[in-house]
Amino acid sequence: MPSRARFLPRLSATATMAGSVARVLLTVVFFAAAAASVVVAAEDGGAEAVAALLKFKSALNDVDGRLSGWDAVGGGDPCGWPGIACSAELEVTAITLHGLNLHGALSAAVCALPRLAVLNVSKNALNGPVPSGLSACRAIEVLDLSTNSLHGTIPLELCNLPSLRQLFLSENLLVGEIPAAIGNLTALEELEIYSNNLTGEIPTTIRALQSLRIIRAGLNDLSGPIPVEISECASLAVLGLAQNSLSGPLPGEFSRLKNLTTLILWQNTLSGEIPPELGDCTNLEMLALNDNHFTGGVPKELGALPLLAKLYIYRNQLDGTIPMELGDLQSAVEIDLSENKLTGVIPGELGRIPNLRLLYLFENRLQGSIPPEIGQLSVIRRIDLSINNLTGTIPMEFQNLTYLEYLQLFDNQIHGVIPPMLGASSNLSVLDLSDNQLTGSIPPQLCKSQKLIFLSLGSNHLIGNIPPGVKACKTLTQLRLGGNMLTGSLPIELSLLQNLSSLEMNRNRFSGPILPEIDKFRSIERLILSENYFVGQIPAGIGNLTELVAFNISSNQLTGPIPQELAQCTKLQRLDLSRNSLTGVIPQELGTLVNLEQLKLSDNSLNGTIPSSFGGLSRLTELQMGGNCLSGKLPAELGQLAALQIALNVSYNMLSGDIPTQLGNLHMLEYLYLNNNELEGRVPSSFGELSSLLECNLSYNNLVGPLPSTAQFQHLDSSNFLGNNGLCGIKGKVCPGSSASSYASREAAVHRKQFRREKIISIASIVIAFVSLVLIAVVCWSLKSKIPDLVSNEERKTGFSGPHYFVKERATYQELMKATESFSERAVIGRGACGTVYKAVMPDGRIIAVKKLKSQGEGSNVDRSFRAEITTLGNVRHRNIVKLYGFCSHQDCNLILYEYMANGSLGELLHGSKDGCLLDWDTRYHIALGAAEGLRYLHSDCKPKVIHRDIKSNNILLDEMMEAHVGDFGLAKLIDISNSRTMSAVAGSYGYIAPGD
């Protein structure tokens, strides 16, 4: 028993051990079976993923073979394929194919991947529609289809993705409206749909997106108001709706968006005042409201935004003063308030902004002097205060702005000297102080840093020489010094400046010869030396300036021949050698300058014949050769100059022979001067086809026969044909044998017979006749007294004002039709012989003026007036010149769009239905001063100068601030079209023409 008792415990331990082993084996078997099932499931899931991905790939065109690793050979493992990411369970969760140059269509086959959270195919070349089947991707969180060529609408089905947090559809070709169902995407945090062709209004259902942080929908054609409901998106940090057609006010309720950091609404048609409530958006870092129609003042509340770094509200219609509170923007880096109607002075408080790098206040109506506090902006890089009414001097503190790169103060009334150390300790690269009243000399330190690229000091009263420091400025590309009183010789040192492409020294007192070293200006493109006192000959080395595009050395005292080497300047487009004392013949070689657009050789002593090679100048728009000693015949080849539009002037020469019939081929020509020659024969009947002519002076030749009977010639003043005894068909000289001549003969016979009959009338009858004659004389005198008004009214029909080359006001012909009620009489605000001016109320509420020119059959001067206004005002930019928005050509109808003048014309206020007594003397003085400023700009500062030719009270237009704007440029022309000797009578209304013009 005892031994048994000792044995039993051993049996119990063995049994326990066996049970444990059994349990372990069972566990191993269980997990082995489970693992096997997992492997089988993974293999099945992997096969499905492979199939879905390969189907997705099959719709693509893999141009560069970037998806060649997507291969099902050997069962395939998609988790190792390029662009594929998987979870720990080996399920595909992300497809990222960004920027792989993939073409073809987008397939929804990937939605068979149940765990797919990210699909990114951005920056490819995919086309076709966005598949509505993507709504089956129920786990998708990030959908990025941006920067492709997808078209069609945004599928409504995409709004059913419950987990979608980021939706990127920007930079495609999508059309249609933003689905209202977008409010169903309650998990959405980022919505980027910018740069498409989306239309319609922003749906108010967006209010439901409480997680939304970013909206970027710019560069579409969205319209209507900005929904106030956006203010309910409490998480919103970025709102970008720029470059759309949104209208109406900016909701003040946006003040509720406490997380808003960026508000970008530029280039829409938003109107009303900028809400002062924006000052409550204390996290705002960027506010861009530029290029809209906002009115009112700049809210002082904006100064309470502690984090605001960039403030852009330029190119609106803001008025009032600049609030001094803007000086409290301690985080501001850039402030741009330019191109508004701001008045008053520049607040010195702006000088307190420690990190300000850009300050643009140009093209306003600011007055007073530049605050010296601006010179305390220690890190400022760019300052532009140009086109204002600023007075005073340039603060000496500007010399201390060590980071200053860009300073523009042009077109003001600033006087005094240029700070002597300006540029000495800064990185100045652009300096434009032109069109002011600056005196003294050019500071020698301007280019000490050797970074100055653009220097413009023109139209001031500067004296002295060009300092050595400027001559040695190696970085200079443009040097503009015209319109001063500078002296000295042509600085050949400038020829060492390899980057110098433009040199303007015109209208100064430079003298001496043009040295042969001029051939060292190898990089020069514009060389403008006119209106100085240069003497001697033009060096032959001028031909080495192979980059030369414009060469003007007119109005000097040069002698000798025109160097034939000029023909080597094959890029030359504008050549002006006029008003010198050049002699010899015109080189035939000039006819090889095929890029030439303007050639002026007038007022010299050139002799010989006009080169027939000029017929090859196919791009020539202006040819001036008047006031020389040219002889021989007019070359028929000149009729090949199909682009000749501005002028053909060969007046005051000794040309003989017949006028070539081929000149009638110059259908674009506006000004033709053949006067004061020895031309003979008849005026070619082909001249009747010169439909663009504004002036044709044939006076003082030996011409005979009738003039063309077209309306063009019938409307020309008879002074254009004086001194041709054989000419007929003009006013006061009827051609023999015409019906009018026969009628005159019959009338004379009747009068003779009547006179004989009167001899036998009794004394009583004579008395009665005398009384009758007295009565008739009274009536005739009464009628005659009215003739000047009739003539004035007739000749006054010249048009209103016109266009600008770049279209600033976007409008279609259909929109203009609607804005003017189909050009109804109710919208008429003015009339002229060339057309009618209408008040147009645009869809956004903005008012513009539209001039509708008559069709060619209605007015003979229509097309020429249209071109004259466009050509003259294409580059004019001045606060006292009417602002042109653009032009529209529709079939036979030409429309010109320009700024609406709320107070009409000065003539209307003084003489019309409006009460002229409302104009007190201060207002009249202000108007006169503004008009004078506009004329001064046209006559003195435009390049080339502009003659208005029809200044009168009806052409002085007044805006809502009673600011004067010179308008109606239908008769204007450039001052260089013809000189004072060759300019014939001006065919316009009885307006003022400046002496010497």
C-alpha positions, 0 to 999 in steps of 0.5 A: 500500500505504501508503495502504491501510495507513493506511485499514484502522484507520478501517474497524475503528473503524467496525465496532466502533461498529456492534457496540456500537450493536447491542448497546445496541439489543438490550438496550433491546429486551430490557428493554422486553419485560421491562417489558411483561411486568411491566406485564402481570403487575402488571395481572393481579395488580392485578385479582386483588387488586381482586377479592379486596378487593371480595369482602371488602367485599361481606360488610361493611355500610359504614354510614358509607361509609368504604370508598366509595373501594374502586372497580374503575372504570377498572381500579382501583388497590387500593394507593391505596384507604383502609386498604390498604398495598402493597409496592414490587412493588405487592402488597397487604401490609396491610389496616387498617380500625380503628374504621370502624363496619363491620358485617356478617361477616368474609370470608376472601376476602382470603387470595387476597392472597399477600403479605398480612401484616397484617389489622386490622379491630378496633373495629368491629361485625362479627358472625358467626364467625371464618372458618376460611378465614383459615388460607389467609392463609399470609403473615399476621403480624398478625391483629387482630379485637378489639373486635367482636361475633364469636361461635363458637369459635376456629377450630382452623385458625388454629393452622396459620399459620406466620408469625403473630406477633400474634393479637388476638381480645379483646373479642368473644363467643367461646366454647369452649376455647383450642385445644390446637393453639395450641402450633403457632404457634411464631412467636407473640409476642402472644396477646390473647384477653381479654374473651370467654366462653372456658371450659376450662383453659389448654392445657399446649401453650403451653409450645412458644411460646418467642417468646411475650412477652404473654398476655392472657386475662382476663375469661373463664371459664377454669378449672382450675389455672394450668399450670406449663408457662407457666414454660417460655415463656422470653420471657414478659414479660406474663401477664394472667389476671384475672377468670376462675375459675382455681383452685389454687396459683400455681406457684413455677416462675414464678421461671424467668420472668426477663423477666416484668414484669407478672403480673396474676391478680386476681379468680380463686379461686387459693389456697394461699400466695403463692410466695416464689420470686416474689422471683426475678422481678427484672424484675417491675414489677406484681404483682396477686394481689388478690381471690383466696383466698390464705392464709399471710403476705406473703412477705418475699422480695417486698421483693427486687424492685427494679423493682416499682412496683405491689403489689396483694394485697388482698382475700385471706385473708392473715394474719401481719405485714407484712414490714419488707422491703417497705420495700426496694421502692425503685421502689414507687408503690402498695401495697395489702394491704387487706381481709386478716387481717394482724396486728401493727404497721405497719412504720416501714420503709414510710416509706423508700419514696421514690416511694410514692403510695398505701398501703392497709392498711385492713380488717385487724387491725393494732394499735399506733400509726401510725408517724411514718415514714409522714409522711416519704413526701414524695410520698404521695397516698393513705393508708387505714388504716381499720377496724383496731385502731390506737391512739395519735395521728395523727402530727404529721408528716402535716402535712408531706405536701404532696401528700396528697389522701386520708386515711382512718383511720376505725373505729380507736381513735386518740385525741388531737387532729387535727394543727392544720396538717393540710391547711394545705399539702397538696391534701387532698380526702378526710379521714375520721377518723370512729369514733375517740376524737379530742378537741379542736377541728376544725383551722381549716386543713383546707381552706386549699388549697380542695380539700377535697371530703369531710370526715367527723369523726363519732363522736369526742369533738370540742368547740367550734364549726365553724371559719370555715375549714371554713365557707368551704370552697367545694369541700366536697360532704359535711360529716359531723360527727355524734356529737361534742360540737360547739356553736354554731348552724346555720352559715348560712355553709355555705349559700354553699357551692354544691357542698355536697350533704350536711350531717350535724350530728346527735348534737351540742350545737348550739342556737339557732333554725333561721334563715330563711336556711336557704333558701339551701342550694339545693344540699343533698340531705341535711340531718341535724340530729337529736339537738341542741338546736335551738329555734323553728319550722321556717322556711317557706323550707325549701320552697326546698330543691328538691334535698332528698332527706333531711331529719332534724331529729328529737329537738330542741326545735322548736315550731310547725306543720309548714310546708306548704311542705315539699311543694315539696321534690318530691325528698324521700325521707326526712322525719323530724320526730319527737321534737319539740314540733310542733303543729297539723295535718298538712298535706294537701300532704305527700301530694303528695310522691310520692317519699317513702319514709320519713315520721316525725312521731311524738312531737310534739303534732300534732292533727287527722286523718291526711290521706287524701292519704297514700294517694297516697304509693305509695313509702312504706315506713315511716310513723310518727305515734305519740305525738301527739294525732291524732283521727278515723278511720284513713283507709281510703286508707292501705290503698293504700300497697302498698310499706309494709313497715317499719312503720305506727305510729299508736299513742298517739293518740286515733283512733276508729272501726273499723279499715279493712278496707283495711289488710289489703292491706298484704301487705308490712307487718312492724310494725303499731302501733295500740295506745293509741287509742280504736279500736272494732269488730272486728279486720278478717278481712283482717288474716289476709292480712298474711303479712309481719307480725312484730309487731301491737300492738292493745292498749288500744283498745275492740276486740271479737270474735275475732282472725284464726285465722291462724298469724301472730296465733296466734304473737303475744304476748298482751300485744299485745292487752291492754286490749281486754275484748271481744277473744277468740281469744287465749291464755287467752281463748277465744271464746264458743261455740267448741269449746274453750269447750264443752269447758271447760264439760264439764270444769267439770261433771265436776269438780263431780260429782267433788267431791260424790262425794269428800264421802262417801269414807271417812277411809281413802280421803281418806288414800290420795287425799292420798298420791296427790295428793302423788305427783301434785304431785311429778310435776307439779313435775318436769314444770313445771321443764322448761317454761322450757327447752321455751319457750326452745327454741321461741322460740329458733327465729329463724334464723342470720345473713344476706346482703349486698345486693351479691353477693361470692361468685359461686355459682349454686343448682346450685353450692350444691346440689353444695357442700352435697351437695344440702343433706344432713344431713352438711353441717348445722352449725345449725338454727333455726325459719326454716331450717337452716345448712349448711357448703358447700365450694365448687369452689375449696375455699373454705368458706362457710356457707349458710342455707337458709330453709324454704318459706313453708308450713313456717315463718310467719316465714321471709320476714320473717326473710330480709328482716330480715337483708338489710335490717339488714346491707345496709350494715353493715361492721365487723370484728366483724359477720359478713360477708355474701356474698350471697343466692340466691332460687330458686323457694320456697327462699331461701338466705343466704351468709355467712362460715364461722366455723370455731370455731362459736358461743361457746355451743357452746364454753361449753355444747356438746360442745366443751370450754369449758375450752379458753377461757382467761380472756384468750381470753374477754376478747378474745371479750367485747371483740370482741362489745362492739365489734360491738354498739357499732357497731350501737347507736352508729355505724350510721345508722340505729342497729340493735337486734339483739334477740337477743344471746346466746352462740349468736349470737356466732360465732368465726372461726379466730382466735377473733375474735368476730362478732355474727351472727343478725340475723333479729330485728334492726330499726332503732332508729327503727322505734318509740320506747320508748313504742310498741315492744311485746314482742320476740318472740324467744329469751331473748337480751340486749336493750340497755337503752333499745333 
